[in-house]
Amino acid sequence: MVDQYVPGTCNIGPAEIAMRRRVGHAGLVATVVLAAVLLLLDAAPAWRLTLGLPAALAAAGYLQAWLRFCANFGFRGVYNFGALGHEERVAVEEARAQDRRRALAVAAGSVLVGLATALLALLL
């Protein structure tokens, strides 16, 4: 496990990783609960598309925890390996550019999981 900032690779430490894992768990629970409610209410199929939002949230949390990279931090040019809320600024522009590219990839992956979940739910 990397315990220091590496541009475009790792910008969060254990406390931040744990928080993102909790976000992933919360998004997964929300997806399952929403799916159950939609089934119980026999909601119109188009309502199943709403499953994409909590699924994307779950994917964002899990991806960031797994990759040890916070997309928000990457877009903002900061990192944190200490306590929650203790952010440090990335000083080098090339490192910030690498972080932005990685942040876009994490965001795109999360959106794709959300879209796939929504479309799958619509088809079922």
C-alpha positions, 0 to 999 in steps of 0.5 A, spaced: 500 500 500 502 506 498 502 511 504 504 517 500 502 522 494 504 519 487 501 524 482 495 520 478 496 514 482 494 515 489 492 521 493 489 519 499 491 515 505 487 510 510 482 515 513 480 517 506 480 510 503 475 508 509 470 513 508 470 512 501 469 505 502 463 507 507 460 511 501 460 505 497 457 501 502 451 506 503 450 507 495 450 499 495 445 499 500 441 505 497 441 501 490 438 495 493 433 498 498 430 503 492 430 496 487 426 493 492 421 499 493 420 499 486 419 492 485 414 492 491 410 498 488 410 495 481 413 502 479 413 503 471 419 501 468 422 508 467 422 509 474 428 503 474 432 508 471 433 512 478 437 506 480 443 509 476 444 514 481 445 510 487 449 505 483 454 510 481 455 513 488 456 506 490 461 505 484 465 512 486 466 510 493 468 503 491 473 505 485 476 511 489 477 506 495 480 501 491 484 505 487 486 509 493 485 516 489 479 521 490 476 524 484 474 530 488 481 531 490 484 530 483 480 535 480 481 540 486 489 539 486 489 536 493 491 530 497 490 527 504 494 522 508 492 524 515 486 525 518 480 527 515 479 534 512 487 535 512 488 537 505 495 539 502 495 542 495 499 539 490 505 544 488 507 541 481 502 543 475 504 536 471 502 532 477 495 536 478 494 535 470 496 527 472 491 527 477 485 531 473 486 525 468 485 520 473 479 523 476 476 524 470 477 516 469 474 515 476 468 519 474 467 516 467 467 509 471 462 511 476 458 514 471 458 508 466 456 503 472 450 507 474 448 507 466 449 500 466 445 499 472 440 503 470 439 500 463 439 493 466 434 494 471 430 497 465 431 491 461 429 486 467 
